[in-house]
Amino acid sequence: MAMYERIHMIDQMLAGRKFVRFSELQDRLEVSRATLNRDIAFMRDRLNAPIVFDRELNGYRFEQDSKTSNNQYELPGLWFSAEEIHALLTMQHLLSNLDTGGLLGPHIQPLLSRVTAIIGENESNMSEVTKRIKIETLGARQFHLAYFQAIGSALLSRKRLLIEYHARGTNEKTEREVSPQRLVYYRSNWYLDAWCHKRNDLRHFSLDAINRAEILEKKSDDVSDEKLGKLLGSGYGIFSGDDVYWATLQFSSERARWVAVENWHPNQKGRFLPDGGYELKIPYNNDRELIMDILRNGPDVKVVEPNELQEKIKKEISQMLANY
């Protein structure tokens, strides 16, 4: 019987009875005394299980009201879904690669140990998991942890920020006073959605392009979730906006086998064509990211409409050919 199966059984026995004697646990699990001691110690130390030995009852029990206490005891599942594995390993990856020299440093290692305990029952098992499941964050750009901390603190305490921002498109550096609304982790990079008081509008700010972040003693202006969703979630990709257009793309029958199961946007519309190809309709506002994703499909995609997007793709391909 695997370790987590035994742990689930111990949990069920203790939860369903006033107390359980050590000998009963040992007989039920069919393990040695040393193994059972290790399992109980693991549940206490790594999973925060509130197991106590009651000398009067001469058995083990859960402390009363422990499941609603601050111990945060939570028994991990025997099997994880694909989404849960990805979430846990992503968290482990992010924590492992954080600069521990900042204010978060003392808290990162305990949290990483907690995540490690949930993923694997021991160090060798954890090594096996990370060896067999690999997450690559290609294109990730470095940011200053101190600024991340300031942004996160201002976001949660609902205070304004004064930031110095480098807009790479124009190569312009400006000072902005912003009301932070939410942090977004998108395609291996962090972005801040904030109300910009300089532009009097909602803006995306890439954290790696923030060169200074100072918390101001001013209350942050709140933007409703409805407005955030409308302006920053209606179109394609991270560069969205208020005026939404629809692009119609047609993919070859070979490429259709991939695109038909891809999620480009929550509101996308797709259908197979008589020749085995695939038609995808997606909303967009700013076309920068959409153009990049269209071009990565090479000759297996054609922009049907709008004409403006067709012309931009033609121009991009022409400029690319000029390099060769």
C-alpha positions as CSV (number, residue, x, y, z in Angstrom):
1,M,0.0,0.0,0.0
2,A,1.4,3.4,-1.0
3,M,2.1,6.0,1.6
4,Y,-0.8,8.4,0.6
5,E,-3.2,5.5,0.6
6,R,-2.2,4.7,4.2
7,I,-2.5,8.4,5.1
8,H,-6.1,8.5,3.7
9,M,-7.0,5.4,5.7
10,I,-5.5,6.9,8.9
11,D,-7.5,10.1,8.3
12,Q,-10.7,8.2,7.7
13,M,-10.3,6.1,10.8
14,L,-9.5,9.0,13.1
15,A,-12.3,11.2,11.6
16,G,-14.9,8.5,12.1
17,R,-14.1,7.5,15.6
18,K,-13.5,9.1,19.0
19,F,-10.0,7.5,19.1
20,V,-8.0,4.7,17.5
21,R,-5.4,2.6,19.2
22,F,-2.0,2.2,17.6
23,S,-2.4,-1.6,17.4
24,E,-5.7,-1.1,15.4
25,L,-4.0,1.2,13.0
26,Q,-1.1,-1.1,12.5
27,D,-3.3,-4.2,11.9
28,R,-5.6,-2.3,9.5
29,L,-2.6,-0.9,7.4
30,E,-0.5,-4.1,7.7
31,V,2.7,-2.1,8.3
32,S,5.5,-2.2,10.8
33,R,5.5,-0.1,13.9
34,A,8.3,2.1,12.5
35,T,6.4,2.7,9.2
36,L,3.2,3.7,11.1
37,N,5.2,6.1,13.3
38,R,6.7,7.7,10.2
39,D,3.3,8.1,8.6
40,I,1.8,9.8,11.7
41,A,4.9,12.0,12.0
42,F,4.5,13.0,8.3
43,M,0.9,13.9,8.7
44,R,1.7,16.1,11.7
45,D,4.8,17.8,10.4
46,R,4.2,18.1,6.7
47,L,0.4,18.2,6.4
48,N,-0.3,19.9,9.7
49,A,-2.6,17.1,10.8
50,P,-3.9,17.8,14.3
51,I,-3.2,14.2,15.6
52,V,-2.6,13.9,19.3
53,F,-2.0,10.9,21.6
54,D,-4.5,10.7,24.4
55,R,-3.0,8.9,27.3
56,E,-6.3,8.6,29.1
57,L,-7.9,6.9,26.1
58,N,-4.6,5.2,25.2
59,G,-5.1,6.0,21.6
60,Y,-4.8,8.6,18.8
61,R,-7.4,11.2,18.0
62,F,-7.9,14.5,16.2
63,E,-8.0,17.6,18.3
64,Q,-11.6,18.9,18.6
65,D,-12.5,21.7,16.2
66,S,-9.0,21.3,14.6
67,K,-10.4,21.1,11.0
68,T,-11.7,24.7,11.4
69,S,-8.6,26.0,13.1
70,N,-5.7,28.0,11.7
71,N,-3.5,24.8,11.2
72,Q,-4.8,24.6,7.6
73,Y,-4.8,20.8,7.7
74,E,-5.8,19.6,4.2
75,L,-5.3,16.1,3.0
76,P,-4.0,15.9,-0.6
77,G,-5.8,13.7,-3.1
78,L,-4.5,10.3,-4.1
79,W,-4.5,11.4,-7.7
80,F,-4.2,14.9,-9.2
81,S,-5.9,16.1,-12.3
82,A,-3.8,17.5,-15.1
83,E,-4.9,21.1,-14.1
84,E,-3.9,20.4,-10.4
85,I,-0.5,19.0,-11.4
86,H,0.2,22.0,-13.6
87,A,-0.9,24.4,-10.9
88,L,1.3,22.8,-8.2
89,L,4.3,22.4,-10.4
90,T,3.9,26.0,-11.7
91,M,3.8,27.2,-8.2
92,Q,6.8,25.2,-7.3
93,H,8.7,26.5,-10.3
94,L,7.8,30.1,-9.6
95,L,8.8,29.8,-5.9
96,S,12.1,28.0,-6.8
97,N,13.1,30.8,-9.2
98,L,12.1,33.8,-7.0
99,D,15.0,36.0,-5.6
100,T,14.9,35.1,-1.9
101,G,16.9,38.2,-0.9
102,G,13.8,40.4,-0.5
103,L,11.1,40.7,2.0
104,L,9.4,37.5,0.8
105,G,12.6,35.5,1.3
106,P,11.9,34.1,4.8
107,H,8.4,32.9,3.7
108,I,9.3,31.3,0.4
109,Q,11.2,28.2,1.6
110,P,8.4,27.1,4.1
111,L,5.8,27.6,1.3
112,L,8.0,25.7,-1.2
113,S,8.4,22.9,1.4
114,R,4.6,22.8,1.8
115,V,4.0,22.5,-2.0
116,T,6.7,19.9,-2.2
117,A,5.0,17.9,0.5
118,I,1.7,18.0,-1.4
119,I,3.3,16.9,-4.7
120,G,5.5,14.1,-3.3
121,E,5.7,12.0,-0.2
122,N,9.5,12.3,0.1
123,E,12.4,13.9,-1.6
124,S,13.1,11.0,-3.9
125,N,9.5,11.0,-5.1
126,M,9.6,14.8,-5.6
127,S,12.8,14.4,-7.7
128,E,11.0,11.8,-9.8
129,V,8.0,14.0,-10.3
130,T,10.1,17.0,-11.4
131,K,12.2,14.8,-13.6
132,R,9.2,13.3,-15.4
133,I,7.1,16.5,-15.6
134,K,8.8,19.6,-16.9
135,I,7.5,23.1,-17.3
136,E,9.3,25.5,-19.5
137,T,8.5,29.3,-19.2
138,L,9.9,30.4,-22.6
139,G,10.1,34.1,-23.2
140,A,10.0,35.0,-19.5
141,R,11.4,38.4,-18.8
142,Q,13.1,39.3,-15.5
143,F,11.6,41.8,-13.1
144,H,12.7,43.4,-9.8
145,L,11.3,41.4,-6.9
146,A,11.2,44.6,-4.7
147,Y,8.9,46.3,-7.3
148,F,6.7,43.1,-7.4
149,Q,6.4,43.3,-3.6
150,A,5.5,47.0,-3.7
151,I,2.9,46.4,-6.4
152,G,1.4,43.4,-4.6
153,S,1.2,45.3,-1.3
154,A,-0.4,48.3,-2.9
155,L,-2.9,46.1,-4.8
156,L,-4.1,44.3,-1.7
157,S,-4.1,47.4,0.6
158,R,-5.9,49.4,-2.1
159,K,-3.3,52.2,-2.4
160,R,-2.0,54.1,-5.4
161,L,1.4,53.6,-6.9
162,L,3.9,55.9,-8.4
163,I,5.8,54.1,-11.1
164,E,8.4,54.8,-13.7
165,Y,7.5,52.9,-16.9
166,H,9.5,52.1,-20.0
167,A,7.2,51.8,-23.0
168,R,9.3,49.7,-25.3
169,G,7.1,50.4,-28.3
170,T,8.0,54.1,-28.2
171,N,11.1,53.7,-26.1
172,E,9.7,56.4,-23.9
173,K,10.1,56.5,-20.1
174,T,7.3,58.2,-18.2
175,E,6.3,58.6,-14.5
176,R,2.7,57.4,-13.9
177,E,0.4,57.5,-10.9
178,V,-1.8,54.5,-11.0
179,S,-4.5,52.7,-9.1
180,P,-3.7,49.0,-9.3
181,Q,-6.6,46.7,-10.1
182,R,-5.1,43.2,-10.6
183,L,-2.0,41.2,-11.4
184,V,-2.0,38.9,-14.4
185,Y,0.4,36.0,-15.1
186,Y,0.2,35.6,-18.9
187,R,2.5,33.7,-21.2
188,S,5.3,33.4,-18.6
189,N,5.3,37.1,-17.7
190,W,3.6,39.3,-15.1
191,Y,1.4,42.3,-16.0
192,L,-0.4,44.9,-13.9
193,D,-3.8,46.1,-14.9
194,A,-4.2,49.6,-13.4
195,W,-6.1,52.8,-13.8
196,C,-3.6,55.3,-15.2
197,H,-4.3,58.8,-13.8
198,K,-2.0,60.3,-16.4
199,R,-4.0,58.8,-19.3
200,N,-7.3,58.7,-17.4
201,D,-7.8,55.2,-18.7
202,L,-7.2,51.5,-17.9
203,R,-3.7,50.3,-19.0
204,H,-1.6,47.1,-19.0
205,F,1.9,47.5,-17.5
206,S,4.5,44.8,-18.0
207,L,6.3,44.4,-14.6
208,D,9.7,43.9,-16.2
209,A,9.3,47.4,-17.8
210,I,8.7,49.1,-14.4
211,N,11.9,50.7,-13.3
212,R,10.6,52.2,-10.0
213,A,7.5,51.5,-7.8
214,E,6.6,53.6,-4.8
215,I,3.5,53.1,-2.6
216,L,1.6,56.4,-2.1
217,E,-0.6,57.2,0.9
218,K,-3.6,57.7,-1.4
219,K,-6.6,55.5,-1.7
220,S,-6.7,53.5,-4.9
221,D,-9.6,54.2,-7.2
222,D,-11.6,51.0,-7.8
223,V,-12.7,49.8,-11.3
224,S,-15.7,47.4,-11.4
225,D,-15.1,43.8,-12.5
226,E,-17.6,44.4,-15.3
227,K,-15.6,47.3,-16.7
228,L,-12.3,45.4,-16.3
229,G,-13.7,42.5,-18.2
230,K,-15.2,44.7,-20.9
231,L,-12.0,46.7,-21.6
232,L,-9.3,44.2,-20.8
233,G,-10.9,40.9,-21.5
234,S,-13.1,41.3,-24.5
235,G,-10.5,41.1,-27.3
236,Y,-7.7,38.7,-28.1
237,G,-4.6,38.5,-26.0
238,I,-3.2,40.8,-23.4
239,F,-3.5,43.9,-25.6
240,S,-7.2,44.3,-25.5
241,G,-9.5,47.3,-25.5
242,D,-13.0,48.7,-25.9
243,D,-13.5,48.6,-29.7
244,V,-13.8,44.9,-30.6
245,Y,-13.4,43.6,-34.2
246,W,-13.8,40.0,-35.4
247,A,-11.1,38.1,-37.4
248,T,-12.0,35.1,-39.5
249,L,-9.1,32.7,-40.0
250,Q,-9.1,29.5,-42.1
251,F,-6.6,26.7,-41.4
252,S,-5.4,23.8,-43.5
253,S,-6.8,20.4,-42.9
254,E,-3.5,19.3,-41.4
255,R,-3.3,22.3,-39.0
256,A,-7.0,21.9,-38.2
257,R,-6.3,18.9,-36.1
258,W,-4.4,21.2,-33.6
259,V,-6.4,24.4,-33.9
260,A,-9.8,22.7,-33.4
261,V,-8.8,21.9,-29.8
262,E,-6.9,25.2,-29.0
263,N,-8.4,27.9,-26.9
264,W,-7.5,31.3,-28.5
265,H,-10.3,33.3,-26.7
266,P,-13.3,32.4,-24.5
267,N,-15.7,33.8,-27.1
268,Q,-14.2,32.2,-30.1
269,K,-16.3,30.4,-32.7
270,G,-15.1,27.5,-34.7
271,R,-16.3,25.0,-37.3
272,F,-14.8,22.3,-39.6
273,L,-15.0,23.1,-43.3
274,P,-16.1,20.6,-46.0
275,D,-12.5,20.2,-47.2
276,G,-11.3,19.2,-43.7
277,G,-10.0,22.6,-42.9
278,Y,-11.0,24.7,-39.9
279,E,-12.5,28.1,-39.6
280,L,-11.9,30.2,-36.5
281,K,-13.5,33.5,-35.6
282,I,-12.0,35.4,-32.7
283,P,-12.6,38.9,-31.3
284,Y,-9.7,41.4,-31.1
285,N,-8.9,45.0,-30.5
286,N,-5.2,45.6,-30.7
287,D,-3.9,43.2,-33.4
288,R,-0.2,43.0,-32.3
289,E,-0.5,39.7,-30.5
290,L,-3.0,38.3,-33.0
291,I,-0.6,39.0,-35.9
292,M,2.2,37.1,-34.1
293,D,0.0,34.1,-33.5
294,I,-1.2,34.1,-37.1
295,L,2.3,34.2,-38.5
296,R,3.5,31.3,-36.4
297,N,1.1,29.1,-38.3
298,G,2.9,29.9,-41.5
299,P,1.3,28.8,-44.8
300,D,-1.3,26.7,-42.9
301,V,-3.5,29.8,-42.1
302,K,-5.2,32.4,-44.2
303,V,-6.9,35.6,-43.0
304,V,-10.3,35.8,-44.6
305,E,-11.4,39.0,-43.0
306,P,-11.2,41.9,-42.2
307,N,-9.3,43.4,-45.1
308,E,-7.3,45.6,-42.8
309,L,-5.9,42.6,-41.0
310,Q,-5.1,41.0,-44.4
311,E,-3.1,44.0,-45.5
312,K,-1.1,44.1,-42.2
313,I,-0.2,40.4,-42.6
314,K,0.8,41.0,-46.3
315,K,3.0,43.9,-45.2
316,E,4.6,41.9,-42.4
317,I,5.4,39.0,-44.7
318,S,6.8,41.4,-47.3
319,Q,9.1,43.1,-44.7
320,M,10.2,39.6,-43.6
321,L,11.1,38.6,-47.2
322,A,13.1,41.8,-47.6
323,N,15.5,40.4,-44.9
324,Y,16.4,37.5,-47.1
